[in-house]
Amino acid sequence: MGNLFCCVKVDQSTVAIKERFGKFEDVLDPGCHCLPWFLGSQVAGHLSLRLQQLDVRCETKTKDNVFVNVVASIQYCALANKANDAFYKLTNTRTQIQAYVFDVIRASVPKLNLDDVFEQKNDIAKAVEEELEKAMSAYGFEIVQTLIVDIEPDERVKRAMNEINAAARLRVAANEKAEAEKILQIKRAEGEAEAKYLSGLGIARQRQAIVDGLRDSVLGFSVNVPGTTAKDVMDMVLVTQYFDTMKEIGAASKSSAVFIPHGPGAVRDVAAQIRDGLLQASSRQEL
């Protein structure tokens, strides 16, 4: 009906290509236009000015002989001031863009190792965008943005990369665990050394207290009981302590029994040994 009344409607974000007797005449902007068809005017077609996206999957090989699938996302749009070039110069815009993407990716990726491809994907995207911008601007298209959205190596290669990464992390974890165990052993050894040092101080003070107590007991007993010698008092104290010790061992329910000679002669020998040891310790302290 519009053609019958010579009226043509052009939608928003779209331009129409006007021809007269098959020759390009004008670009019609969005709105209503009058085309007298009886004078040879007609609309050859419409061209969208909206932003379009094309995802291109390209298989190529890296420098270290690993095949990867690189997925590039191309965002482009037609230029309104070059609508006639965009409409007439290219038969299939998407195929043309895909060809340029293949050319750039297959020229860039084989120069890089697989790890470098992941690290330099922005450089690859920039190279693709520059090449497309230079080529497609002559056909009336603008390349808005180019993104490398995915890099997919072979599944076995991905498993190998994951195993390498896992092994490296396990090695780091093992080193950290060994360092932690080393620190624990050092701290444990320092604690044991400090404990033994303090235990030695305690034993030394205990023995000093025993010697001082025995000395005071001997002196006090000798003063209060005339006619007794220090040897007699020492023998009596040692024998008393000996029987007290035997009593404690026998009274304990879960103690280990230690069998030692306990006859009268054995008591005298034990007393002599203890007395000699204490006397030697006292003489050393006096020196």
C-alpha positions as a printed NumPy array, in Angstrom:
array([[  0.   ,   0.   ,   0.   ],
       [  2.922,   2.337,   0.729],
       [  4.377,   1.73 ,  -2.695],
       [  0.965,   2.42 ,  -4.22 ],
       [  0.917,   5.914,  -2.691],
       [  4.698,   6.401,  -3.251],
       [  5.386,   6.457,   0.51 ],
       [  8.176,   4.485,   2.216],
       [  8.737,   4.115,   5.975],
       [ 12.29 ,   3.668,   7.365],
       [ 12.605,   2.344,  10.934],
       [ 14.792,   3.803,  13.671],
       [ 18.508,   2.79 ,  13.65 ],
       [ 18.05 ,   1.813,  10.004],
       [ 18.712,   3.546,   6.687],
       [ 17.26 ,   2.745,   3.284],
       [ 19.144,   2.756,   0.004],
       [ 17.294,   4.702,  -2.699],
       [ 17.893,   3.852,  -6.351],
       [ 16.604,   5.383,  -9.535],
       [ 16.441,   3.083, -12.521],
       [ 18.915,   0.773, -10.769],
       [ 21.465,   3.454,  -9.902],
       [ 22.254,   4.608,  -6.375],
       [ 20.732,   7.994,  -5.67 ],
       [ 20.452,   8.643,  -1.916],
       [ 20.431,   7.253,   1.621],
       [ 17.083,   7.605,   3.352],
       [ 17.138,   8.312,   7.092],
       [ 14.532,   6.953,   9.539],
       [ 11.06 ,   8.346,   8.875],
       [  8.573,   8.586,   6.001],
       [  9.785,   9.296,   2.479],
       [  8.09 ,   9.805,  -0.868],
       [  9.37 ,   7.643,  -3.723],
       [  7.575,   8.157,  -7.023],
       [  7.919,   4.654,  -8.403],
       [  6.562,   5.746, -11.765],
       [  9.708,   7.907, -12.123],
       [ 11.965,   4.895, -11.523],
       [ 12.634,   5.499,  -7.803],
       [ 12.709,   2.493,  -5.492],
       [ 14.234,   1.166,  -2.255],
       [ 17.031,  -1.26 ,  -3.039],
       [ 17.28 ,  -2.434,   0.563],
       [ 17.714,  -1.514,   4.207],
       [ 20.895,  -1.336,   6.265],
       [ 20.904,  -1.647,  10.055],
       [ 23.042,   0.826,  12.018],
       [ 22.781,  -1.174,  15.247],
       [ 25.782,  -2.663,  16.986],
       [ 26.289,  -6.248,  15.882],
       [ 28.441,  -9.03 ,  17.289],
       [ 30.199, -11.871,  15.54 ],
       [ 31.872, -14.733,  17.449],
       [ 34.674, -16.366,  15.478],
       [ 36.258, -19.681,  16.548],
       [ 39.691, -20.206,  15.041],
       [ 41.877, -23.315,  15.462],
       [ 45.603, -22.716,  15.296],
       [ 48.921, -23.992,  16.679],
       [ 51.219, -22.351,  19.192],
       [ 55.007, -22.097,  19.018],
       [ 55.37 , -25.15 ,  21.302],
       [ 53.163, -27.235,  18.958],
       [ 49.929, -27.166,  20.954],
       [ 46.669, -26.848,  19.021],
       [ 44.226, -24.362,  20.559],
       [ 40.807, -22.96 ,  19.691],
       [ 40.78 , -19.179,  20.004],
       [ 37.34 , -17.571,  20.248],
       [ 37.212, -13.899,  19.23 ],
       [ 34.167, -11.676,  19.695],
       [ 33.926,  -8.849,  17.133],
       [ 31.558,  -5.932,  17.769],
       [ 30.934,  -3.773,  14.69 ],
       [ 28.385,  -1.478,  13.107],
       [ 27.742,   0.23 ,   9.764],
       [ 28.507,   3.955,   9.428],
       [ 25.584,   6.131,   8.434],
       [ 27.758,   8.465,   6.352],
       [ 29.137,   5.478,   4.42 ],
       [ 25.933,   3.495,   4.13 ],
       [ 26.22 ,   3.176,   0.354],
       [ 29.701,   1.571,   0.681],
       [ 28.474,  -0.803,   3.392],
       [ 25.5  ,  -1.812,   1.251],
       [ 27.152,  -2.184,  -2.159],
       [ 30.805,  -3.106,  -1.586],
       [ 30.378,  -6.274,   0.491],
       [ 28.224,  -9.275,  -0.313],
       [ 28.707, -11.005,   3.066],
       [ 30.076,  -8.818,   5.845],
       [ 30.346, -11.567,   8.462],
       [ 32.335, -13.864,   6.174],
       [ 34.719, -11.017,   5.351],
       [ 35.31 , -10.217,   9.027],
       [ 35.822, -13.893,   9.806],
       [ 38.489, -14.169,   7.111],
       [ 40.458, -11.239,   8.56 ],
       [ 40.186, -12.678,  12.09 ],
       [ 41.513, -16.043,  10.891],
       [ 44.399, -14.33 ,   9.118],
       [ 45.52 , -12.262,  12.124],
       [ 45.115, -15.008,  14.756],
       [ 46.925, -17.618,  12.678],
       [ 49.737, -15.133,  12.12 ],
       [ 50.063, -14.086,  15.784],
       [ 49.485, -17.203,  17.89 ],
       [ 52.155, -19.441,  16.219],
       [ 54.789, -16.945,  17.422],
       [ 53.875, -17.526,  21.073],
       [ 54.12 , -20.423,  23.511],
       [ 50.898, -21.673,  25.084],
       [ 51.472, -19.851,  28.374],
       [ 52.267, -16.632,  26.508],
       [ 49.02 , -16.927,  24.532],
       [ 47.045, -16.754,  27.778],
       [ 49.152, -13.877,  29.079],
       [ 49.096, -11.837,  25.849],
       [ 45.498, -12.362,  24.733],
       [ 44.89 ,  -8.602,  24.959],
       [ 47.747,  -8.011,  22.518],
       [ 46.215, -10.55 ,  20.131],
       [ 42.827,  -8.828,  20.403],
       [ 44.442,  -5.458,  19.714],
       [ 46.202,  -6.807,  16.621],
       [ 42.913,  -8.242,  15.306],
       [ 41.096,  -4.971,  15.966],
       [ 43.728,  -2.867,  14.198],
       [ 43.706,  -5.109,  11.134],
       [ 39.907,  -5.178,  10.971],
       [ 39.621,  -1.431,  11.47 ],
       [ 42.042,  -0.776,   8.656],
       [ 40.294,  -3.188,   6.289],
       [ 36.617,  -2.672,   7.144],
       [ 36.68 ,   1.139,   7.245],
       [ 37.004,   1.109,   3.459],
       [ 33.708,  -0.805,   3.283],
       [ 31.772,   1.553,   5.548],
       [ 31.987,  -0.435,   8.795],
       [ 33.404,   0.553,  12.17 ],
       [ 35.02 ,  -2.014,  14.468],
       [ 33.856,  -0.978,  17.933],
       [ 35.697,  -3.585,  19.994],
       [ 37.48 ,  -6.896,  19.639],
       [ 37.724,  -9.369,  22.524],
       [ 39.473, -12.721,  22.9  ],
       [ 36.848, -14.397,  25.055],
       [ 38.237, -17.939,  25.227],
       [ 41.387, -19.954,  24.6  ],
       [ 40.78 , -23.694,  24.605],
       [ 43.72 , -26.091,  24.314],
       [ 43.234, -29.825,  23.917],
       [ 41.667, -31.565,  26.911],
       [ 44.787, -33.639,  27.561],
       [ 46.913, -30.489,  27.519],
       [ 44.598, -28.843,  30.053],
       [ 44.864, -31.883,  32.331],
       [ 48.656, -31.797,  32.033],
       [ 48.721, -28.078,  32.857],
       [ 46.517, -28.67 ,  35.89 ],
       [ 48.76 , -31.521,  37.046],
       [ 51.863, -29.327,  36.674],
       [ 50.193, -26.579,  38.678],
       [ 49.015, -29.046,  41.321],
       [ 52.518, -30.553,  41.617],
       [ 54.048, -27.089,  42.037],
       [ 51.547, -26.213,  44.75 ],
       [ 52.148, -29.541,  46.525],
       [ 55.887, -28.859,  46.434],
       [ 55.353, -25.445,  48.01 ],
       [ 53.042, -26.99 ,  50.606],
       [ 55.641, -29.671,  51.406],
       [ 58.34 , -27.026,  51.848],
       [ 56.1  , -24.994,  54.119],
       [ 55.201, -28.096,  56.142],
       [ 58.884, -29.027,  56.486],
       [ 59.71 , -25.504,  57.643],
       [ 56.887, -25.672,  60.187],
       [ 58.109, -29.035,  61.504],
       [ 61.646, -27.649,  61.68 ],
       [ 60.441, -24.708,  63.762],
       [ 58.467, -27.059,  66.028],
       [ 61.507, -29.28 ,  66.571],
       [ 63.711, -26.283,  67.316],
       [ 61.188, -24.868,  69.766],
       [ 60.721, -28.309,  71.339],
       [ 64.491, -28.722,  71.734],
       [ 64.783, -25.231,  73.231],
       [ 61.963, -26.072,  75.641],
       [ 63.589, -29.353,  76.662],
       [ 66.948, -27.627,  77.173],
       [ 65.321, -24.949,  79.324],
       [ 63.371, -27.6  ,  81.258],
       [ 66.526, -29.633,  81.916],
       [ 68.365, -26.501,  82.997],
       [ 65.612, -25.566,  85.426],
       [ 65.352, -29.175,  86.605],
       [ 69.092, -29.19 ,  87.294],
       [ 68.763, -25.985,  89.29 ],
       [ 65.912, -27.535,  91.262],
       [ 67.846, -30.722,  92.004],
       [ 70.892, -28.718,  93.052],
       [ 68.795, -26.571,  95.383],
       [ 67.068, -29.677,  96.758],
       [ 70.351, -31.349,  97.528],
       [ 71.689, -28.156,  99.079],
       [ 68.589, -27.939, 101.281],
       [ 69.008, -31.587, 102.337],
       [ 72.656, -31.032, 103.22 ],
       [ 71.828, -27.86 , 105.182],
       [ 68.978, -29.639, 107.016],
       [ 71.122, -32.615, 107.928],
       [ 73.891, -30.336, 109.124],
       [ 71.529, -28.377, 111.309],
       [ 69.993, -31.586, 112.685],
       [ 73.393, -33.035, 113.56 ],
       [ 74.528, -29.854, 115.274],
       [ 71.272, -29.502, 117.234],
       [ 71.238, -33.142, 118.361],
       [ 74.894, -33.02 , 119.438],
       [ 74.242, -29.949, 121.577],
       [ 71.072, -31.269, 123.199],
       [ 72.332, -34.861, 123.788],
       [ 75.802, -34.777, 125.397],
       [ 78.202, -37.621, 124.539],
       [ 76.933, -38.213, 121.002],
       [ 79.079, -37.65 , 118.   ],
       [ 78.138, -36.347, 114.602],
       [ 78.621, -39.835, 113.146],
       [ 76.061, -41.343, 115.536],
       [ 73.477, -38.718, 114.69 ],
       [ 74.091, -39.124, 110.955],
       [ 73.665, -42.894, 111.161],
       [ 70.414, -42.522, 113.024],
       [ 69.033, -39.957, 110.552],
       [ 70.015, -42.047, 107.529],
       [ 68.507, -45.196, 108.978],
       [ 65.276, -43.332, 109.716],
       [ 65.111, -42.   , 106.184],
       [ 65.855, -45.455, 104.824],
       [ 62.913, -47.023, 106.651],
       [ 60.65 , -44.117, 105.707],
       [ 61.519, -44.702, 102.058],
       [ 60.815, -48.438, 102.337],
       [ 57.473, -47.624, 103.966],
       [ 56.468, -45.278, 101.14 ],
       [ 57.386, -47.86 ,  98.491],
       [ 55.336, -50.521, 100.228],
       [ 52.334, -48.233, 100.755],
       [ 52.051, -47.097,  97.15 ],
       [ 49.599, -49.288,  95.172],
       [ 50.952, -48.702,  91.664],
       [ 54.626, -48.023,  92.314],
       [ 57.389, -50.2  ,  90.895],
       [ 59.019, -52.337,  93.574],
       [ 62.784, -51.999,  93.855],
       [ 64.471, -54.82 ,  95.81 ],
       [ 67.635, -53.804,  97.61 ],
       [ 69.54 , -55.456, 100.471],
       [ 67.749, -54.576, 103.712],
       [ 69.48 , -56.546, 106.434],
       [ 71.222, -54.808, 109.37 ],
       [ 74.594, -55.031, 107.633],
       [ 73.138, -53.726, 104.427],
       [ 71.619, -50.775, 106.279],
       [ 75.03 , -49.976, 107.735],
       [ 76.589, -50.133, 104.29 ],
       [ 73.896, -47.875, 102.8  ],
       [ 74.315, -45.438, 105.664],
       [ 78.072, -45.385, 105.167],
       [ 77.707, -44.747, 101.448],
       [ 75.203, -41.924, 101.906],
       [ 77.255, -40.372, 104.719],
       [ 80.431, -40.464, 102.678],
       [ 78.656, -38.848,  99.748],
       [ 77.2  , -36.073, 101.883],
       [ 80.501, -35.431, 103.594],
       [ 82.251, -35.223, 100.228],
       [ 79.632, -32.766,  98.992],
       [ 80.026, -30.644, 102.126],
       [ 83.815, -30.61 , 101.809],
       [ 83.581, -29.504,  98.182],
       [ 81.224, -26.667,  99.085],
       [ 83.597, -25.494, 101.84 ],
       [ 86.482, -25.465,  99.316]])
